[in-house]
Amino acid sequence: MKGFDYLSPNGFYDAIKAYGLPASIIAFDQAALENVSCSFRTAYGLTEPLIINGVTKQGGPLSPIKSTLTTGMGHLWLNDFLKDNPDRLVVSSMNKGYGNPHTPWESEQLILTTVEATDDSITFAKTMKTLKESTLKMERFQYAYNWTTSWGKSKLYILNEKTDQGNQTSAEIWSIDKESPWDETKHVTHMVQVSRGEFQFLNVSINNSNARFQELLNIIKTFHFSRMSVRPPITLLNRTITTVLLPKLRALLTLQPLDRKHSVLLDKEIGKKVFEEIRTRYTPSLKILTLPTTLFGMGFPSVRRLNDALAIDGLLRDLNHRIDAYRKMARITMSDWTCQYNGCLDPFSTYGIHNRPFKTITWDKKLPITWTLAREAMKEIGGDLVIRKTDYSSWKDNGVSLKHIRNCLESNERAKTRVRQSKTSRDQKPNWIPNTRLLTTADKYGLAWSSDFGIWADNGKFSFREDPDTQTKLNRVPKPTRSNIYDGVKNLLAKADLPILVDIPMDLALSRVQRESRAKSLIECHVAQGCKRDNNPSGVIATDGSMVPANAKLHQVRSVTAAMIGTRSAAWRMEGRAKSIQHGEIFALIAAHINTNTRSIITDHLNAIRMVEVNEQVFHRKVDKMNGRALYRWLFDLRKQRPIPLTHVRSHTGNGDSNSKLNEEADQLASGAINGRAWTPPEVTFKMDEYMLFSPVDGYIEINPTKYVIHMLSEVEARQMEEGTSLRMARSLYHQFDPPDRLYLKSTSAYSIAVQLLTRSGQLDTMYTRWKRGIGSNNHGKCEYGCGMLQDEHHIFVICPYFSDMRREANKMIADGTEKLLKKVDIDEGQKDQFRIIAKSLLYDNVIWPLQQSRFYLGFVPPMNHIQNDMDRKEKLNIKHSLAIIWHTEMIKLCGRIWGSIMRERDRKWSVEKETDWKKVIY
């Protein structure tokens, strides 16, 4: 179909009638399209206004809506036409196709007749005859609204071809005869090109990493930095790549991620362009270049990490998609990977990620690249990061296949052995796992599912029960085999504890309604045991939340509290890196709604009030990607049942009215619960998405998956660098702080940052480096300023007497900055003296440094954990952090000045030598 360059209004009007929508919509649209003044932009300016009627502007907000509604009629018509056709394409799991589904989820199937997006469309069929008939039907539908197919751009894609027709390069497809378009007995043919084993949609080669890689590589190679009269600062290069180049790459990677080897090559190509602009003798470390500034990198974007993160984000998006077709397709793929290629283990569970079944497959032929890439990235992150299904109630209620249970237990044992890094073989399996033939025999007699023998109890153990139907089926089995089947199945199910079988907490096997009921009861119990307050008989409840650290970075563990003050007071505390202040604020509101004595609620969280007061459709669209969305959904549902008045009050105003005082009490309770007594809130899994990112450290992760995964991959890479750079990047030995972003990302003069890149990469052009690599210098790496010592980084920046004046000047600036800050804080003089001692020793070798050698030239600050004081933890960290920022800034500026002096001196010597050589040539 050739898009909707022309959109016939009659198609939209027919769709309104077909869907049973009000006829007033048609009248409204006709009035809006009548006598519309329109001007056209030309090279010479705007034309005179023209009056047009009945035409929708292409690219306008109504255009795609009208197209969707109109083409939707065509889809329904084609679905009705193919309803009983055995050659229509029906997508289901392989087990369902074999008539042997393993789980209740495998009952899903997806009927694919045609798919459309903007100006692309694909029609599916299992045979050429059905494909020709379907195409003819859609052609006839399109012709009714003046749409035509561009046959020159059309292709026939053949997948999983069974007959050998490899020499066929073109094929006939039917279309309408324009002379008799409504005569179903007549048609014309068009020859279209045939392509096998691959197909394209929206100009994307589906599941083809090579094609996408070549496209992205071409974009990078043709990208150039703006020419300037001076060498651009490294911060400008970073900004250019982040704002100009990266958005182009990200848009294409979102549609089709690459395999990891290709994404690494793209990173190298970008790094090459950056290093050409910096113009250094030795190539710096690409890892240092792309690490975040918080991990002592330069903050450049990494295509590899972005590619991995988009794969995981896309996988979660598809598994939880609001559109039924996307969601079904993703879950069918998940079922096939689980049961066909991963030994019935969820490939994204703790043991499923490590499982390598003996049946080897070619991943790029059987599974989407996005999925296998997501699994590799999660394995690299480690820490038991998994994608967890949040509802297993169908297992408990309906049971699962006995073969599935057997495969799960066997694969679990094999994966556990691999996690312990022990060797295993195919023949090693526990003696209680029954033979596959035994279960096949049981299947013949209708004994294929766990529900034939019992159900899982609430404690996760399998509970056997006497079922007349099961006994009848057993009686049909020959006696010798009957006892073998019964004993084998009984031994198998006795070991099949549900939490072990699928690696989940037992509460996920309960229905969502049961879990919600339990959570409500637990919160009611917490409130009932709270401190009683007799001075609030009116039923007014104040809620608040608190978080420490208040401005936590993504890698920092934070403590979040929720508090409510009313007739009784209660507080809850939750911890983890994925929590935010929203979790505390919303949970407190939920507790107030569950409390039966609540008549009205006071809160200072204005965003929550705005969110829950919109209509349901708008709410779900807004909340789908928000952090804390499970709590928001629960709060919204509670308010539908019981719409308690919500009042907003400004916090920390010091007003004397009753609402402000009550809010202040709630704030004090929430703040005190950080280190005081507080309940642990229940997990709101019953309102979470069907599939959630989860780790034992962070719990269920609702923050942006792309941002989270990029950060975790950066952490992994930073840890690897600590071990592999001869302690040069061993950050854990020094004071932990985040270097200021303004220096690394926003400075207009950033020579010091370029020097840091070279120093941390170990690629500074010292005499020792030249001698070690056999380049140029014949002085055996000795200092060029006559020191007689090896000229490495440590010698240049810490020892060399030639730069003593620069070090003394920098030391004075550090001391002045330290003194200025210490005057602002109220701590003992003894503690101030400890900070002064560190400040004076930063630029010299001293015992304050872990290796007794100064590493200020790498931007590190010596540890300050030994400095104790009687202030609360938050203030103490602020003092140390502020000092670390002052010291770090002065230290890297000193490095820039020293290295700049060396380079200027070398350039001067080089110019004199060249001039001398030129004079010799002349004379």
Buried (B, 14 or more C-beta within 10 A) or exposed (E): BBBBEEBBBEBBBBBBEBEEEEEEBBEEBEEEBEEBEEEEEEEEEEEEEEEEEEEBEEEEEBBBEBBBBBBBBBBBBBEEBBEEBEBBBBBBBBBBBEEBBBBBBBEBEBBBBBEBEEBBBBBBBBEBEBBBBBBBBBBBBBBBBEBBBEEEEBBBBBEEEEEEEEEEEEBEBBBBEEEEBEEEEEBBEBEBEBBBEEBBBEEBBBBBBEBBBEBBBEBBEEBEBEEEEEEBBBBBBBBBBBEEBBEEBBEBBBBBBBBBEBBBBBBEBBBEBBBEBBEBEBEBBBBBBBBBBBBBBBBBBBBBBBBBBBBBBBBBBBBBBEEEEBBBBBBBBBBBBBBBBBBBBBBBBBBBBBBEBEEEEEBBEEBBBBBBBBBBBBEBBEEBBBBBBBBBBBBBBBBBBBBBBBBBBBBBBBBBBBBEEEEBEEEEBEEEBBEEEBBEBBBEBBBBBBBBBBBBEEEBBBEEEEBEEBEEBBEEBEEEBBEBBBEBBBBBBEBBBBBBBBBBEBBBBBBBEBBBEBBBEBBBEBBEEBEEEEEBEEBBBBBBBBBBBEEBEBBEEBBBBBBBBBBBBBBBBBBBBBBBBBBBBBBBBBBBBBBEBBEBBBBBBEEBBEBBEBEEEEBBEBBEEBBBBBBBBBBBBBBEEEEBEBEBBEBEEEEEEBBBEBBBBBBBBBBBBBEEEBBEBBBBBBBBBBBBBBBEEBBBBBBBBBEBBBBBBBBBBBBEBBEEBEEBBBBEBBBBBBBBEEBBBEBEEBBBBBBBBBBBBBBBBBBBBBBEEEEEBEEEBBBBBEBEBBBBBBBBBBBBEBBEEBBEEBBEBBBEBBEEBBEEBEBEEEBBEBBBEBBBBBBBBBEBBBEEEBBBBBBBBBBBEEBEBEBEEEEBBEBBBBBBBBBBBBBBBBBBBBBEEBEEEEEEEEEEEEEEEEEEEEE
